[in-house]
């Protein structure tokens, strides 16, 4: 009996020892891995005008003012009807008034001499102030004879008071990028006192125009010039005005979750090159620095739009892509500059996003996890108008901020993230 028990115990011990030995020699399953493709798209809708607005009717001896922000290279256009006419309006040359000179100095002072009296070419002109189809005499809007002409400087054989005896326009520079326009109706002592109808204004580049000499007037301009009704023109301008921006080339990093290779929230820039990327759109310094950081397994610069033959900025309807291989436990972050700013950039949170979820590689639209960050290195100016922003200034021209990297909160308005950028991840 004792012999049988001994044999049984030996067998149990042998089995247990064998199992333990087998467990010790089990090769752990390899971590999940995958190759990822990231697409960064500029989804801004381009706009023709940078800013726009309206001003009210101005009776003789009356005045109206409006203000706006504009940077170097911007032009101002405005239009207001000379009411005692059929379809005449005051405005600058169709290119507009340059708001800065060739040296970058703001235009200021009395700019009345640059105003012109335009004929919309939409209604046959009658004697100034006495025409039965002019606003103060007609029974209703749009009662005159169609002219079927084009916009041109008035030259109809009638006599009109000189521009400077009807209207006076003063342009003030209020500091930074802010301007104020004051329009005075000085026609009270002219040969033909006349109200000025409600008008419109727009700030734009030299490639955009409120109207074009020698072409047919738009429906909105016709209503403004014939009836002093600025509502349609205002609607057109508003729908075609807004902020949009290129993105500059960027950097990416695949890293462990303890590593924050690009930035750390609410701390100052670490000096690895984020300032170069966020202020000047130059990712090269940061890209080189990231590649040497412990915990970063893969990194790089993305700088060539899809379909382009050379590096360049990312314009609306274009995209950057980059690919990499990562393992479970890896995180991803990237950064690229919002060009029409002083030092703003898009990125995920400082720790990035996990590339695996319970062993499964993540994919899909990641835009909702993006944040617009302020590098805290340069004082922010009005978006799209600041004279120290890359398109208008140059490298390292702005005022040092000496702040921390944080989510942008500067009092200015920016488009929502999904109106600006889209980021998707695909598994290859």
Secondary structure, 3 states (H helix, E strand, C coil): CHHHHHHHHHHHHHHHHHHHHHHHCCCCCCCCEEEEEEEEEECCCCCCEEEEEEECCECCCCEEEEEEECCCCCEEEEEEEECCCCCEEEECCCCCEECECCCCCECCEECHHHCEEEECCCECCCCCCCCCCCCCCCCCCCCCCECCCCCEECCCCCCCCCHHHCEEEEEEEEECCEEEEEEEECHHHCCCCCCECCEEEEEECCCCCCCCCCCCCCHHHHHHHHHCCCHHHHHHHHHCECCCCCEEEEEEEEECCCCCCCCCCCCCCCCCCHHHHHHHCCCHHHHHHHCCCCCEEEEEEECCCCCCCCCCCECCCCEEEEEEEEECCCEEEEEEEECCCCCEEEECCCCCEECEECCEECCEECHHHCEEEECCCECCCCCCCCCCCCCCCCCCCCCECCCCCEECCCCCCCCCHHHHEEEEEEEC
